[in-house]
Amino acid sequence: MKYTPFWGCMISIKYPQFEASIRKTVDKLGIELADVEGFTCCPDPIYYQAKDKMEWLTIAGRNIAVAEEAGHDIVTCCSGCTSTLSEANHILKENTELREKVNQKLKKVGKEFKGTIRVRHIVTAIRDDIGIDKVAETVTKPLKGLRVGIHYGCHLLKPSAIMQVDDPDHPAILADLVRATGAEPVEHKLGLLCCGKACMSDEIPDRMVIDLIESIEAVKADCMGLICPTCFDEFDLGQIVLNRKYQKNFELPVIYYFQLLGLAQGLEPKELGLHFHKIKAGRVTEKVAAA
């Protein structure tokens, strides 16, 4: 299977270890990532869209047009990028008038949105095109005994009519993928709560992150597992900030799914960039080594 990867801003600039973990793991699944040049920011699905939806659609449409020229579906590795590009792709395919307006703008830079490809988060491509069983077949060092508190976040699942990833109220995709590594996905009471990144205040997202960390700690998970770099930022660096701000003692490792998969495929923690995380993953790597 061949896809065009859209890495987005956060992974490319701030968390390149996530890109490395994807590149090192998906080859074993039979996935070829056909990189193309010319992508920009997705752009942001919240603030940018709220300020100027037409410009937001145009920039997203240009990114999709770049991938259309390559002829492969886009796979994104960030839930925010998935949200923007999926929604823009849906709108421009369905709304002829908007598509014509966007293409008038894109004509100035020699691009045209045609609506010939799909946009998906890479985990949905793996589930639907490769299969969970194939993921399990690549595991050489099962993460037995590792308890992973799942965090879905907002943009992977909603709006469900456009994203069409999973049941937005009872999702299973991340739990199934974690289970394929040999780890145990652990449910907690706030599994669908937003990370709070989009809130226009300091107090509300602080409270949300605190509640989520405490929810996962309450079920005695060894780490949090997620697939969005923006959520990762809120929980990894966020714990350091909250510890200082509110005199907390949070030390919950936050692990991007493909880092977990890499560990299960026998890769070393440094190959997956776990040493770059603010909250160190010692309890995770020790448990994996002892399994």
BAGUDREN-172881 format. One record per atom (N, C-alpha, C, CB): residue in one letter; y negated, x negated, z negated. Coordinates in steps of 0.1 Angstrom, whole numbers, padded with zeros to 4 digits, always signed. Atoms other than C-alpha are relative to their C-alpha. Glycine has a CB too. Layout:
AYXZ;...
# end
This chain:
M+0012-0008+0000;M+0000+0000+0000;M-0012-0009+0000;M+0000+0010-0012;K+0012+0008-0001;K-0034-0013+0010;K-0012+0008-0004;K-0002-0006+0014;Y+0012-0007+0004;Y-0067-0003-0006;Y-0012-0009+0000;Y+0002+0006-0014;T+0012+0008+0001;T-0103-0014-0006;T-0005+0001-0015;T-0011+0005+0010;P+0004-0001+0014;P-0113-0023-0042;P-0015+0001-0001;P+0005-0012-0008;F+0014-0001+0003;F-0147-0013-0055;F-0002-0004-0015;F-0006+0015+0002;W+0000+0006+0013;W-0154-0035-0085;W-0012+0005-0009;W+0000-0015+0001;G+0011-0004+0008;G-0188-0022-0095;G-0008-0011-0006;G+0004+0010-0010;C+0008+0010+0006;C-0214-0039-0116;C+0005-0006-0013;C-0014+0006-0003;M-0004+0004+0013;M-0200-0041-0151;M+0011-0010+0001;M+0004+0012-0008;I-0011+0009-0001;I-0167-0057-0141;I-0004-0013+0007;I+0012+0007+0008;S+0004+0012-0008;S-0182-0081-0115;S-0009-0010-0008;S-0008+0004+0013;I+0010+0008+0007;I-0210-0093-0138;I+0004-0003-0014;I-0013+0006+0001;K-0001+0002+0014;K-0200-0088-0174;K+0015-0002-0004;K-0005+0012-0007;Y-0014+0000+0004;Y-0162-0084-0175;Y+0010-0004+0011;Y+0005+0013-0006;P-0008+0004-0011;P-0146-0104-0147;P+0015-0002-0004;P-0005-0013+0005;Q-0014+0001+0005;Q-0114-0107-0169;Q+0007+0013+0004;Q+0001-0002-0015;F-0007-0012-0004;F-0107-0071-0159;F+0004-0001+0014;F-0009+0012-0003;E-0004+0002-0014;E-0108-0079-0122;E+0012-0010+0001;E-0012-0006+0008;A-0011+0009+0000;A-0086-0109-0129;A+0014+0006-0004;A-0003-0012-0009;S-0012-0006+0005;S-0061-0088-0148;S+0006+0010+0011;S-0002+0007-0013;I-0005-0009-0011;I-0059-0063-0119;I+0006-0008+0011;I-0012+0009+0005;R-0005+0008-0012;R-0055-0089-0092;R+0014-0006-0004;R-0010-0011+0003;K-0012+0007+0004;K-0027-0106-0112;K+0012+0009-0003;K-0003-0008-0012;T-0011-0010+0003;T-0007-0074-0119;T+0004+0009+0011;T-0005+0008-0012;V-0003-0010-0011;V-0010-0051-0089;V+0008-0005+0011;V-0012+0007+0005;D-0008+0006-0011;D+0006-0075-0065;D+0015+0002-0002;D-0003-0015+0001;K-0014-0003+0004;K+0038-0070-0084;K+0004+0014+0003;K+0003-0004-0014;L-0003-0014-0003;L+0035-0033-0077;L+0000+0003+0015;L-0011+0009-0007;G+0000-0002-0014;G+0033-0038-0040;G-0013+0005+0006;G+0010+0010+0004;I+0013-0004-0004;I-0004-0032-0038;I-0008-0012+0006;I-0008+0006-0012;E+0009+0010-0006;E-0027-0052-0015;E-0014+0005-0001;E+0004-0002+0015;L+0014-0003+0001;L-0064-0053-0023;L-0007-0006+0011;L-0005-0004-0014;A+0006+0005-0011;A-0083-0056+0009;A-0015+0000-0002;A+0003+0008+0013;D+0014+0001+0004;D-0118-0068-0002;D-0009+0001+0013;D-0003-0013-0007;V+0010+0000-0010;V-0148-0061+0019;V-0014-0004-0005;V-0001+0015+0007;E+0013+0004+0004;E-0184-0073+0018;E-0010+0011+0002;E-0005-0013+0007;G+0011-0009-0003;G-0215-0052+0015;G-0002+0011-0011;G+0002+0006+0012;F+0002-0010+0010;F-0210-0030-0016;F-0012-0003-0009;F+0013+0001-0008;T+0011+0002+0010;T-0239-0024-0040;T+0005+0008-0013;T-0014+0006+0005;C-0003-0009+0012;C-0240-0006-0074;C+0004+0014+0006;C-0012+0001-0009;C-0006-0013-0005;C-0222+0028-0071;C-0009+0011+0005;C+0008+0006-0010;P+0007+0004+0012;P-0250+0039-0083;P+0004+0009-0012;P-0015+0000+0002;D-0002-0007+0013;D-0249+0051-0120;D+0001+0015+0002;D-0010-0004-0010;P-0002-0015-0002;P-0235+0087-0122;P-0009+0008-0009;P+0014+0003-0003;I+0007-0008+0010;I-0258+0097-0151;I-0015-0001+0003;I+0003-0004-0014;Y+0014+0002-0001;Y-0293+0083-0151;Y-0006+0001+0014;Y-0004-0013-0007;Y+0005+0000-0014;Y-0297+0076-0114;Y+0001+0013+0007;Y+0007-0011+0008;Q-0002-0013-0006;Q-0283+0109-0103;Q-0010+0010-0005;Q+0014+0005-0002;A+0010-0009+0006;A-0306+0127-0127;A-0014-0002+0005;A+0001-0001-0016;K+0014+0004-0004;K-0337+0109-0115;K-0002+0004+0015;K-0003-0015-0002;D+0002-0003-0015;D-0332+0113-0077;D+0014+0002+0006;D-0008-0012+0007;K-0013-0002-0005;K-0300+0129-0065;K+0002-0003+0015;K+0004+0015-0002;M-0001+0003-0014;M-0308+0124-0028;M+0002-0015+0002;M-0012+0005+0007;E-0002+0014+0000;E-0312+0087-0033;E+0014-0005-0005;E-0011-0008-0007;W-0013+0003+0006;W-0281+0086-0054;W+0011+0003+0010;W+0003+0009-0013;L-0010-0003-0010;L-0261+0103-0027;L+0000-0010+0012;L-0003+0015+0006;T+0002+0009-0012;T-0275+0080+0000;T+0006-0013-0003;T-0015-0002+0003;I-0006+0013+0004;I-0265+0048-0019;I+0015+0001-0001;I-0006-0005-0013;A-0014-0002+0001;A-0231+0062-0027;A+0006+0002+0014;A+0003+0012-0009;G-0005-0002-0014;G-0227+0073+0009;G+0001-0012+0008;G-0009+0010+0007;R-0001+0013-0007;R-0235+0039+0022;R+0012-0009-0005;R-0013-0008-0003;N-0012+0008+0005;N-0209+0023-0001;N+0013+0006+0006;N+0001+0001-0015;I-0012-0006-0006;I-0183+0048+0012;I+0001-0003+0015;I+0000+0015-0002;A+0000+0004-0014;A-0194+0041+0048;A+0005-0014+0002;A-0014+0002+0006;V-0005+0014-0001;V-0187+0004+0042;V+0015-0001-0001;V-0006-0009-0011;A-0014-0001+0001;A-0152+0012+0031;A+0006+0007+0012;A+0004+0007-0013;E-0005-0007-0012;E-0147+0036+0060;E+0002-0009+0012;E-0009+0012+0004;E+0000+0009-0011;E-0154+0008+0084;E+0013-0009-0001;E-0012-0009+0000;A-0012+0008+0003;A-0125-0011+0068;A+0013+0008+0002;A+0000-0006-0014;G-0011-0009-0003;G-0102+0019+0071;G+0009+0003-0011;G+0007-0005+0012;H-0009-0002+0011;H-0087+0020+0037;H-0007+0008-0011;H+0005-0013-0006;D+0005-0007+0011;D-0091+0043+0007;D-0006-0009-0010;D+0011+0009-0007;I+0006+0007+0011;I-0114+0031-0021;I+0008+0002-0013;I-0015+0004-0002;V-0005-0001+0014;V-0098+0023-0055;V-0011-0006-0009;V+0014-0006-0002;T+0010+0005+0009;T-0123+0019-0083;T+0007-0004-0013;T-0012+0010-0003;C-0006+0006+0012;C-0117+0001-0116;C-0008+0004-0012;C+0002-0015+0001;C+0010-0004+0010;C-0145+0018-0136;C-0001+0015+0001;C-0014-0007+0002;S+0001-0015-0001;S-0146+0055-0145;S-0014+0005+0005;S+0002+0006-0014;G+0014-0004-0005;G-0184+0057-0138;G+0000-0002+0015;G-0010-0009-0007;C+0000+0001-0015;C-0179+0043-0103;C+0009+0010+0006;C+0005-0014+0004;T-0009-0011-0005;T-0150+0067-0098;T-0008+0013+0001;T+0012+0001-0008;S+0007-0013+0000;S-0172+0096-0108;S-0011+0001+0011;S-0007+0001-0014;T+0011-0001-0011;T-0202+0087-0085;T+0006+0001+0014;T-0008-0013-0001;L-0005+0001-0014;L-0181+0078-0054;L+0008+0012+0003;L+0007-0012+0002;S-0008-0012-0003;S-0157+0107-0058;S-0009+0012+0002;S+0010+0003-0012;E+0008-0012-0001;E-0184+0133-0064;E-0009-0001+0013;E-0010+0001-0012;A+0008+0001-0013;A-0206+0119-0035;A+0009+0003+0012;A-0006-0014+0001;N-0009-0002-0011;N-0176+0118-0012;N+0003+0015+0002;N+0014-0007-0003;H-0003-0014-0001;H-0168+0154-0021;H-0012+0008+0005;H+0004+0005-0014;I+0012-0008-0004;I-0204+0167-0017;I-0002-0002+0015;I-0012-0005-0008;L+0003+0003-0013;L-0209+0149+0016;L+0010+0005+0010;L-0002-0015+0002;K-0011-0006-0009;K-0176+0161+0031;K-0002+0016+0001;K+0014-0003-0006;E+0001-0014+0001;E-0184+0197+0020;E-0013+0006+0005;E+0003+0005-0014;N+0013-0005-0003;N-0221+0200+0026;N-0006-0006+0013;N-0010-0002-0012;T+0004+0005-0013;T-0230+0196+0063;T-0015-0004+0000;T+0002+0010+0011;E+0015+0002+0000;E-0268+0198+0057;E-0003-0013-0008;E-0007+0011-0007;L+0003+0012+0007;L-0268+0171+0030;L+0006-0013+0007;L+0007+0001-0014;R-0005+0011-0008;R-0245+0149+0051;R-0009-0005+0011;R+0014+0004+0005;E+0009+0004-0011;E-0269+0150+0080;E-0012-0007-0005;E-0004+0013+0008;K+0012+0007+0006;K-0298+0141+0057;K+0003-0014-0004;K-0005+0009-0012;V-0004+0013+0005;V-0279+0112+0042;V+0002-0009+0013;V+0013+0001-0008;N-0003+0008-0012;N-0268+0100+0077;N-0013-0004+0007;N+0009+0007+0009;Q+0013+0003-0006;Q-0304+0101+0089;Q-0006-0013-0007;Q-0010+0011-0001;K+0005+0012+0008;K-0313+0076+0061;K+0009-0012+0003;K+0001+0003-0015;L-0010+0011-0002;L-0281+0055+0067;L-0002-0006+0014;L+0014+0005-0002;K+0002+0005-0014;K-0289+0052+0104;K-0010-0012+0000;K-0006+0012+0009;K+0010+0011+0000;K-0318+0029+0095;K+0007-0013-0003;K-0010+0003-0011;V-0007+0012+0003;V-0292+0004+0082;V+0013-0001+0007;V+0002-0001-0015;G-0012+0001-0008;G-0266+0010+0108;G+0013+0005-0006;G+0002-0014+0004;K-0012-0006+0006;K-0242+0030+0087;K+0000+0015+0002;K+0000-0003-0015;E-0002-0015-0001;E-0228+0065+0089;E+0012+0004-0009;E+0003+0004+0015;F-0011-0006+0008;F-0208+0085+0064;F+0008+0010+0009;F-0006+0008-0012;K-0008-0008-0009;K-0179+0101+0083;K+0010+0009-0008;K+0008-0009+0009;G-0009-0008+0008;G-0157+0114+0054;G+0015-0002+0004;G-0003+0015+0002;T-0014+0003-0005;T-0125+0097+0066;T+0009-0006-0011;T-0001-0009+0011;I-0008+0007+0010;I-0113+0081+0033;I-0001+0008-0013;I-0004-0014-0002;R+0000-0006+0013;R-0105+0091-0003;R-0005-0011-0010;R+0014+0005-0004;V+0004+0009+0011;V-0119+0076-0035;V+0008+0004-0013;V-0016+0002-0003;R-0008-0002+0012;R-0097+0072-0066;R-0001-0011-0010;R+0015+0003+0004;H-0001+0011+0010;H-0095+0053-0098;H+0014-0007+0003;H-0001+0005-0015;I-0012+0008-0003;I-0068+0026-0094;I+0012+0005-0007;I-0002-0015-0002;V-0012-0005+0007;V-0046+0041-0121;V+0005+0013+0007;V-0004+0004-0015;T-0006-0012-0007;T-0043+0074-0101;T+0007-0004+0013;T-0012+0010+0003;A-0007+0005-0012;A-0034+0055-0070;A+0014-0006-0004;A-0008-0011+0007;I-0012+0005+0005;I-0007+0037-0090;I+0010+0011-0003;I-0002-0009-0012;R-0008-0012+0003;R+0006+0070-0104;R+0005+0007+0012;R-0007+0009-0010;D-0004-0009-0011;D+0006+0089-0072;D+0006-0007+0012;D-0013+0007+0005;D-0005+0007-0012;D+0014+0063-0045;D+0011-0010-0003;D-0011-0007+0007;I-0009+0010+0004;I+0034+0037-0064;I+0011+0006-0009;I-0007-0012-0007;G-0010-0007+0009;G+0050+0057-0093;G+0000-0008-0013;G+0013+0001+0006;I-0001+0006+0014;I+0052+0051-0131;I+0013-0008-0001;I+0000+0011-0010;D-0012+0007+0001;D+0088+0040-0127;D-0001-0014+0006;D+0011+0007+0008;K+0002+0013-0006;K+0077+0011-0104;K-0007-0009-0009;K-0007+0002+0013;V+0007+0008+0010;V+0053+0000-0131;V+0010-0006-0010;V-0011+0008-0007;A-0009+0004+0010;A+0081-0001-0156;A+0010-0011+0005;A+0009+0012-0005;E-0009+0010-0006;E+0103-0021-0132;E-0006-0014+0001;E+0003+0004+0014;T+0007+0013+0000;T+0077-0050-0132;T-0001-0006-0014;T-0014+0001+0006;V+0001+0004+0014;V+0079-0053-0170;V+0011-0010-0003;V+0000+0011-0009;T-0010+0010+0004;T+0096-0085-0181;T+0000-0003-0015;T-0002-0013+0007;K+0001+0002+0014;K+0084-0086-0217;K-0006+0013-0006;K-0010-0012-0003;P+0005-0013+0005;P+0082-0050-0230;P-0008-0001-0013;P+0012+0009-0002;L+0008+0001+0012;L+0055-0044-0256;L+0005+0009-0011;L-0015+0004+0004;K-0007-0008+0010;K+0079-0030-0281;K-0007-0001-0013;K+0015-0004-0001;G+0006-0001+0013;G+0064-0018-0313;G-0015+0000+0000;G+0005-0012-0008;L+0015+0000-0001;L+0028-0020-0301;L-0005+0014+0001;L-0005-0009+0012;R+0005-0013+0000;R+0009+0011-0309;R-0014+0000+0006;R+0000+0006-0015;V+0012+0000-0008;V-0019+0019-0285;V-0007+0014-0001;V+0002-0004+0015;G+0008-0012+0001;G-0046+0045-0293;G-0007+0002+0013;G-0010-0001-0012;I+0006-0002-0014;I-0056+0060-0259;I-0014+0005-0001;I+0009+0009+0008;H+0013-0005-0001;H-0092+0065-0250;H-0002+0004+0015;H-0011-0009-0005;Y+0002-0005-0014;Y-0098+0086-0218;Y-0014-0001+0005;Y+0005+0014+0002;G+0013+0000-0005;G-0135+0088-0217;G-0003+0013+0008;G-0004-0012+0008;C+0005-0013-0007;C-0155+0114-0197;C+0003+0000+0015;C-0015+0001-0002;H+0002-0001-0014;H-0157+0104-0161;H+0013+0000+0008;H-0008-0011+0005;L-0013-0001-0007;L-0120+0100-0152;L+0005+0014+0002;L+0010-0008-0008;L-0006-0013+0000;L-0112+0136-0159;L-0009+0011+0004;L+0005+0003-0014;K+0009-0011-0002;K-0144+0156-0154;K-0011-0004+0009;K-0005+0005-0013;P-0004-0014-0001;P-0156+0175-0135;P+0014+0001+0007;P-0010+0008+0009;S-0014+0000-0004;S-0119+0183-0130;S+0002+0006+0014;S+0008+0009-0009;A-0001-0005-0013;A-0124+0203-0098;A-0002-0010+0011;A-0010+0012+0002;I+0003+0011-0009;I-0137+0172-0081;I+0009-0012-0002;I-0015-0005-0001;M-0008+0012+0003;M-0118+0144-0099;M+0015+0003+0003;M-0002-0004-0015;Q-0014-0004-0002;Q-0084+0162-0098;Q+0010-0011-0004;Q+0002+0004+0015;V-0009+0010+0005;V-0068+0135-0119;V+0011+0005-0008;V-0009-0010-0007;D-0009-0004+0010;D-0051+0153-0146;D-0006+0013-0007;D+0003-0011-0011;D+0005-0011+0009;D-0054+0183-0170;D-0011-0006-0009;D+0012+0007-0008;P+0011+0006+0008;P-0088+0176-0185;P+0001+0002-0015;P-0013+0005+0005;D-0001-0003+0014;D-0078+0191-0218;D+0013-0006-0006;D+0000+0014-0003;H-0013+0005+0004;H-0042+0177-0220;H+0005-0011+0010;H+0010+0011-0002;P-0004+0010-0010;P-0041+0145-0199;P+0012-0008-0004;P-0012-0009+0003;A-0011+0008+0003;A-0011+0123-0197;A+0001-0013+0007;A+0013+0008+0004;I-0001+0011-0009;I-0018+0096-0171;I+0000-0013-0008;I-0011+0000+0010;L+0001+0013+0007;L-0029+0068-0195;L+0012-0002-0009;L-0013-0001-0007;A-0012+0001+0009;A-0001+0076-0220;A+0012-0004+0008;A+0002+0013-0007;D-0012+0003-0009;D+0025+0075-0192;D-0001-0015+0004;D+0000+0009+0012;L+0002+0014-0005;L+0011+0041-0179;L+0003-0009-0012;L-0013-0002+0006;V-0003+0009+0012;V+0011+0026-0215;V+0014+0000-0003;V-0009+0005-0012;R-0014-0001+0003;R+0046+0039-0221;R+0008-0009+0010;R+0005+0015+0001;A-0007+0008-0010;A+0057+0021-0189;A+0000-0015-0004;A-0006+0002+0014;T+0001+0014+0004;T+0047-0012-0205;T+0010-0003-0012;T-0014-0004-0004;G-0009+0001+0012;G+0071-0006-0234;G-0007+0003-0013;G+0006-0014-0001;A+0008-0003+0012;A+0042+0001-0258;A+0001+0015-0003;A-0015-0004+0002;E+0000-0014+0004;E+0038+0034-0277;E-0014+0005+0000;E+0006+0001-0015;P+0013-0006+0000;P+0008+0055-0268;P-0001+0010-0012;P-0002+0008+0013;V+0001-0008+0013;V-0005+0071-0300;V-0011+0010+0002;V-0003-0010-0012;E+0010-0010-0001;E-0023+0104-0300;E-0009-0001-0013;E+0006+0014+0001;H+0009-0001+0012;H-0054+0107-0323;H-0009+0012+0003;H-0008-0013-0002;K+0007-0013-0001;K-0076+0137-0330;K-0013+0000+0009;K-0004+0004-0014;L+0012+0001-0009;L-0106+0124-0309;L+0003-0007+0013;L-0011-0007-0008;G-0004+0007-0012;G-0087+0112-0279;G-0008+0003+0012;G+0014+0004+0003;L+0008-0003-0011;L-0110+0130-0255;L-0015-0001-0002;L+0003+0014+0005;L+0014+0001+0003;L-0143+0123-0271;L-0007-0011+0008;L-0003-0004-0015;C+0008+0010-0007;C-0170+0105-0251;C-0003-0012-0008;C-0014+0007+0005;C+0004+0012+0007;C-0179+0069-0260;C-0015+0001-0005;C+0002-0012+0009;G+0013-0001+0004;G-0215+0080-0263;G-0011-0008+0008;G-0001-0004-0014;K+0009+0009-0007;K-0230+0056-0238;K-0012+0007+0006;K+0007-0007+0011;A+0011-0007-0007;A-0251+0082-0220;A-0010+0007-0009;A+0006+0010+0009;C+0009-0007+0009;C-0267+0097-0251;C-0014-0007-0001;C+0006+0001-0014;M+0014+0006+0000;M-0305+0092-0252;M-0005-0002-0014;M-0009+0009+0008;S+0005+0003+0014;S-0307+0081-0288;S+0009-0011-0005;S+0001+0013-0009;D-0009+0010+0007;D-0292+0054-0311;D+0010+0006-0009;D-0009-0010-0007;E-0008-0005+0011;E-0279+0075-0339;E+0013+0007+0005;E-0008+0010-0008;I-0012-0008-0005;I-0256+0098-0318;I+0011-0008+0005;I-0005+0010+0011;P-0011+0008-0005;P-0236+0072-0299;P+0006-0009-0011;P-0004-0009+0011;D-0005+0008+0011;D-0233+0051-0331;D+0010+0008-0008;D-0011-0004-0010;R-0009-0009+0008;R-0217+0081-0349;R+0012+0003+0008;R-0008+0013-0003;M-0012-0003-0009;M-0194+0088-0319;M+0009-0012+0000;M-0005+0003+0014;V-0009+0012+0000;V-0181+0052-0318;V+0006-0001-0014;V-0009-0012+0004;I-0006+0001+0014;I-0176+0052-0356;I+0011+0010-0001;I-0011+0002-0010;D-0011-0011+0001;D-0157+0085-0354;D+0012-0004+0008;D-0006+0013+0004;L-0012+0004-0008;L-0135+0072-0326;L+0008-0011-0006;L-0005-0003+0014;I-0007+0012+0006;I-0127+0039-0342;I+0008+0005-0012;I-0010-0011-0004;E-0006-0005+0012;E-0119+0057-0375;E+0012+0009+0004;E-0010+0007-0009;S-0011-0008-0005;S-0097+0082-0356;S+0012-0008+0004;S-0005+0009+0011;I-0011+0008-0005;I-0076+0055-0340;I+0006-0008-0012;I-0005-0010+0011;E-0005+0007+0012;E-0074+0035-0373;E+0008+0009-0009;E-0012-0006-0008;A-0007-0010+0009;A-0062+0067-0391;A+0015+0001+0005;A-0007+0013+0001;V-0014-0002-0004;V-0030+0068-0369;V+0007-0014+0001;V+0000+0007+0014;K-0006+0013+0001;K-0024+0031-0375;K+0004-0006+0013;K+0012+0000-0009;A-0002+0006-0013;A-0027+0020-0339;A-0004-0015-0001;A-0009+0007+0011;D+0003+0015+0000;D-0028-0018-0332;D-0012-0003+0008;D+0012-0007+0005;C+0011+0003-0009;C-0054-0015-0305;C-0004+0013+0006;C+0003-0010+0010;M+0004-0011-0009;M-0074+0009-0283;M+0003-0004+0014;M-0015+0004-0002;G-0003+0002-0014;G-0063+0012-0247;G-0009+0009+0009;G+0015+0002+0004;L+0009-0008-0008;L-0088+0023-0220;L+0000-0006+0014;L-0014+0000-0006;I+0001+0005-0014;I-0097+0019-0183;I-0014+0000+0005;I+0009+0009+0009;C+0014+0000-0004;C-0135+0019-0182;C-0007-0011-0007;C-0006+0014-0004;P+0008+0011+0006;P-0157-0012-0187;P-0012+0004-0008;P-0004-0009+0011;T+0011-0005+0008;T-0186+0009-0200;T+0005+0004-0014;T-0007+0011+0007;C-0006-0004+0013;C-0164+0024-0227;C+0004-0012-0008;C+0012+0009+0002;F-0004+0013+0006;F-0151-0011-0234;F-0012-0006-0007;F+0006-0010+0010;D+0013+0006+0005;D-0187-0023-0239;D-0004+0007-0013;D-0011+0001+0010;E+0003-0008+0012;E-0193+0005-0264;E+0009-0003-0012;E+0000+0015+0003;F-0010+0001+0011;F-0162-0002-0285;F+0002-0015-0004;F+0013+0006+0004;D-0003+0014+0004;D-0158-0040-0283;D-0013-0006-0006;D+0004-0008+0013;L+0013+0005+0005;L-0194-0053-0286;L-0005+0010-0011;L-0010-0002+0011;G+0005-0010+0009;G-0202-0020-0303;G+0005-0001-0015;G+0004+0013+0005;Q-0005+0001+0014;Q-0180-0027-0333;Q-0008-0011-0007;Q+0015-0004+0000;I+0008+0011+0006;I-0199-0060-0339;I-0013+0006-0005;I-0002-0012+0010;V+0013-0006+0003;V-0232-0041-0338;V+0001+0009-0012;V-0006+0007+0012;L-0001-0010+0011;L-0220-0013-0361;L+0004-0007-0013;L+0011+0010+0004;N-0003+0007+0012;N-0205-0037-0386;N-0012-0006-0007;N+0010-0012+0003;R+0013+0005+0005;R-0239-0053-0390;R-0009+0011-0005;R-0006-0010+0010;K+0010-0011+0002;K-0259-0021-0389;K+0004+0009-0011;K-0001+0008+0013;Y-0004-0009+0010;Y-0238+0000-0412;Y+0009-0006-0010;Y+0007+0012+0007;Q-0009+0007+0009;Q-0219-0026-0432;Q+0015+0005+0001;Q-0005+0002-0014;K-0014-0004-0003;K-0186-0016-0416;K+0009-0013+0001;K+0001+0008+0013;N-0009+0011-0001;N-0155-0038-0413;N+0010+0003+0012;N+0008-0003-0013;F-0009-0003-0011;F-0141-0027-0379;F+0005-0013+0006;F-0008+0009+0010;E-0006+0011-0007;E-0117-0051-0363;E+0011+0005+0010;E+0006-0010-0010;L-0010-0006-0008;L-0099-0029-0338;L+0000-0006+0014;L-0001+0016+0001;P+0001+0006-0013;P-0090-0048-0306;P+0000+0011+0011;P+0013-0009+0003;V+0002-0009-0011;V-0100-0030-0274;V+0005-0006+0013;V-0015+0005+0002;I-0007+0007-0011;I-0077-0037-0244;I-0001+0009+0012;I+0014-0003-0004;Y+0000-0006-0014;Y-0082-0028-0207;Y+0014+0002+0004;Y-0009-0008+0010;Y-0014-0003-0003;Y-0050-0012-0194;Y+0007-0012+0007;Y+0001+0012+0008;F-0007+0010-0008;F-0043-0040-0169;F+0002-0013-0007;F-0008-0002+0013;Q-0003+0011+0009;Q-0045-0066-0196;Q+0013+0003-0008;Q-0011-0002-0010;L-0013-0004+0006;L-0017-0047-0214;L+0011-0001+0010;L+0000+0015-0005;L-0011+0001-0010;L+0003-0045-0182;L+0003-0015+0003;L-0005+0007+0013;G-0003+0014-0002;G-0002-0082-0177;G+0008-0007-0011;G-0013-0007+0001;L-0008+0005+0011;L+0011-0090-0211;L+0015+0004+0002;L-0005+0005-0014;A-0014-0005-0002;A+0042-0068-0203;A+0007-0007+0012;A-0001+0015+0002;Q-0005+0007-0012;Q+0046-0087-0170;Q+0002-0014-0003;Q-0008+0002+0012;G-0002+0013+0004;G+0048-0119-0189;G-0011-0010+0001;G+0011-0006+0007;L+0012+0009-0002;L+0013-0133-0183;L-0005-0004-0014;L-0011+0007+0008;E+0005+0005+0012;E-0004-0153-0210;E-0013+0007-0004;E-0002-0016+0000;P+0012-0007+0004;P-0033-0138-0230;P-0012-0007+0006;P-0002-0001-0015;K+0011+0007-0006;K-0057-0165-0216;K-0001+0003+0015;K+0000-0015-0002;E+0000-0004-0014;E-0047-0156-0181;E-0007+0014+0002;E+0014+0000+0006;L+0005-0013-0001;L-0059-0121-0188;L-0014+0002-0007;L+0010+0010-0007;G+0013+0000+0006;G-0091-0131-0205;G-0002+0007-0013;G-0009+0007+0010;L+0002-0007+0013;L-0084-0116-0239;L-0008-0008-0010;L+0014+0002-0006;H+0008+0008+0009;H-0101-0146-0255;H-0015+0002+0001;H+0003-0015+0002;F+0014-0003-0002;F-0134-0134-0241;F-0005+0012-0008;F-0003+0002+0015;H+0004-0012+0007;H-0134-0102-0262;H-0007-0003-0013;H+0012+0009-0002;K+0007+0002+0013;K-0157-0099-0292;K+0009+0003-0011;K-0012+0009-0001;I-0010-0002+0011;I-0130-0083-0313;I+0013-0006+0005;I+0002+0016-0002;K-0012+0007-0005;K-0101-0107-0309;K+0013+0008-0001;K+0001-0013-0008;A-0012-0008-0001;A-0067-0095-0300;A+0012-0006-0007;A+0003+0002+0015;G-0011+0007+0007;G-0047-0116-0324;G+0011+0009-0004;G-0006-0007-0012;R-0011-0009+0005;R-0028-0087-0339;R+0009+0005+0011;R-0006+0012-0008;V-0008-0004-0012;V-0018-0076-0304;V+0009-0011+0005;V-0010+0005+0011;T-0008+0011-0006;T-0007-0109-0291;T+0011-0005-0009;T-0009-0012+0004;E-0010+0003+0010;E+0012-0117-0323;E+0012+0009+0001;E-0006-0001-0014;K-0011-0010+0000;K+0031-0085-0321;K+0008-0001+0013;K-0006+0014-0002;V-0007+0002-0013;V+0039-0090-0284;V+0009-0012+0000;V-0011-0001+0011;A-0008+0012+0001;A+0051-0125-0291;A+0012+0002-0008;A-0008-0012-0005;A-0011-0002+0009;A+0073-0113-0319;A+0011+0010+0005;A-0005+0004-0013;A-0009-0011-0005;A+0089-0084-0299;A+0012-0006+0007;A-0008+0009+0010;
# end
